[in-house]
């Protein structure tokens, strides 16, 4: 290799060899990988690099993706004869250390510590463009911030060196550049002041001090340090200049101004200080809810109303009272932008809450979970964010729980008021969190107030609020209507006192009961505007009166779509102009400063100002805002992406959209992740490989949401692009993703198998060097065969994959294979071995850091334990899951297992408690389907416990939802039995009439439904006095169960247990022998009552023997009743068949 | 590849739907109504249905969406879907049969079988009430 590789990382990534430019690396991920390797010279472990770039998948999958990406990188390098620079061995990867290279970041580091002026100048020149400007990965943004700081340090060294060399003018120039890069570093400002003073520019030095003051006030709300103030005082003394008034940092919106005297005279009252008129009743309802909350009966208050009717104002009044009560207060509002980042109002409110609350105990885990959403946790509580869960659902569970814990902690010493404004604009994740957290405030001194604009149709919001109402969590709902004429008159008089009567009347009429419109109309009338025109027209005059910096500020805040931090405003507008700009805009009643943010007086005013912008200026402003945000540390990438898109810079936006999608996914916000990905593909441009990456990520995310059609559509797009590119390995890799999606989230085993077989065709047929993909495909096939097709074939495939070195090196894949083996054994009814394999899979997965698979292993082990009759062991597995930090779904499943096991052991009170706990847990999610499933399961537990009224209530409620996640036919049957238990024979018969029209899914074990139906029909017939018919039905049921148990070997009475895959195991288990015993006991009772004592005695003996053999405590009471009649047992508290209580007589009464 | 052929046959049954439901879901009772079926033997994966020829492995499963019952002859890919809907006199029974390979001859024989079986199914259900 003769040539020299030159790589430029400052600016867009560019590589050349001997003057020949390397073609762009296809795909964002391979390009980022090359950039990372160039930025981190040396060899790196493949495993570490793979897990850094593909963190959410199995090691084998990550290694396969790394292999593909490296192949792409090598192809690009090879095009300029530089393939040898990629040093990719079996275990490590890096840029070849022994070949000559010139990488600008390495050069920068070499030069940065020099004391030589020319060297430092060259160093600074290298970094004039932002690092890797064409990438927006999280690590890139971190490194970009790092190099900004380093570049500023170089500028400061240049300034110091020039100053030491007696060149204060040149030194000032470098210091000024440093200030431009790190405006909040006070030492840079001091150096600039000194250099300017040394250069004899005292006035400039003092102006630099003023800018420093303004910047620090704007960004941090602080004054310069003593050292800086002393320096300024000395300079002022030298120049004989009096001190200047600083930017007022109060929250009133009154900002000191040195600008021209404003032309409009009416004194402005900030909106939040305007008296509240005509809302006494609404305010009282809110205050009552707050008083209740303070007493420990917290909940949610909803304030609705059209725009401008005063929702925020009413809530502000409540907040003022709450603060006077000594409460903690936190508020957040949404971004008025399409596809805003997830959870914004929550993260804003939590930031305030965290800042105003002492740190929680150091052993609490939740603050580290909360820190992923709210950076203030690290800043104020010293708790850095923990790693996100790989599974979005688990991450969401942790996050939601952490938010509830934060609210609980915030309310532990003082009552807490949290306000979320304008939730009608909120993202779906915010609404889901509202539903979850709102439900759990009932026992806390905390009130969550949400405001929403009426007339907006948001189904998810309506459903969430409806669910909260049904759970009794809504403390009050207020709907603001128009104010009456008298109150509008008072609003006008307060806004502009002394208006002529005729003008006042015209203003009141134009307002139509809207106080915001009344105030704006009054100002418009004073300005001579035609009141028949709308708000937008009225605002033109005040907008026209603004100074250019003020107009820029107003326009920029309008495009930003949220309150603008003073620091952001200073960056955007220049700190020196900020005070005047804010003052001018505030004077025109357009903007105000509140909580160190510049905001519009009202959302309607913002909308009107935004509408006034010409398209070209609007696009320019979005670009300017994007640039400002990009340059700030901790920027929100979704927001940057949005402004880049709105400015027409789609190429730049794409990387940010992909990063935003990844961030949303790691917060469990899949809906938002999908929205970002959809935009990324919509604005994809011509780069087919990176577009294919985005389509594939979208297919994966849609599968995570359970959307098969959308998954297929996105995958087809990715597949078509990959075909065109001719990249066989990438195509095979895409099919591996599809196979995983289809067998996990989507549950289409046949199609999943097709996808994995396609991988094998591509890899084996095309001679593609992709052993990891081959191993993954074979493992996928093994799982599908084991779980849903040919169990024996599944076990063989598992053994085959285990022999592959790729699988042996991947603990996660090893765990998955063991899980597949367990499933195959379970389906083969080898329950002991199935339990062992499943438990082992759980442990292997946990050791590999795959908690989700670990929990699945334990659930499967519990199903196997139940199937072999060890219900106490079932409970052990459930408790193990509940001890882990599992997702809500997994905890709910563990509670279902606990309830089932306890019920089967006859511990009905505990079983009922577990079922209720599960119901409560799933109700919090606001997911109607999950709640219905929990109602069904709790109803079944209640039925077994003899709680017939509870059972009827819960089963009826579950069926009424129409949700399809639980077995409807079985639910209808159990509801009939429960109705019978409450003595309502007629209703029981009606439920039976409905039964055949209920859908029957494979998880309902259709073969077991017929005898269950016959038994309930018998019970209804008996209760209805149709004793012969009852006898026939019992006989049919008995025959049905006998058919299912007849092959059971005597030594293994559980061998006939049926396990329904697809239902939460072991809730989908049917024990035919238990059902036979129950039916025999009930039939015996019927016969005994009819005098057929001998036959009754025989049946009862058989039922008793079965119960003993199976360790089943049920139907003992029925057997005692039979004993009383046949004389075989001591008498108990017998019931007669004439009574309708022979209903589910197999319930456990012991 | 030939296109699938299909047909539908329906009948009103005076018995409650629940009685038809049981006949459809209980393979052991196929002999009561399925024309030509002489014997049923349970297997590990459903039942073996005996007619004049060799036993036909058969499985009862749920239909698409779970609102109907599918009697699935494992020996061929023909699909028999039975659906019940409410009717003022009892219930309305519909059988839909799809012959996978477009064999018109087999389609005819399937139709003959259903035309013979449907009245027997209705009668068997009505007998139980």
Interface residues (C-beta under 8 A of the other chain):
Chain A: X964 X968 X992 X993 X995 X996 X997 X999 X1000 X1001 X1002 X1004 X1006 X1007 X1009 X1010 X1013 X1014 X1017 X1040 X1043
Chain B: X16 X17 X18 X20 X21 X22 X25 X26 X27 X28 X42 X60 X61 X62 X65 X66 X67 X69 X84 X85 X86 X91
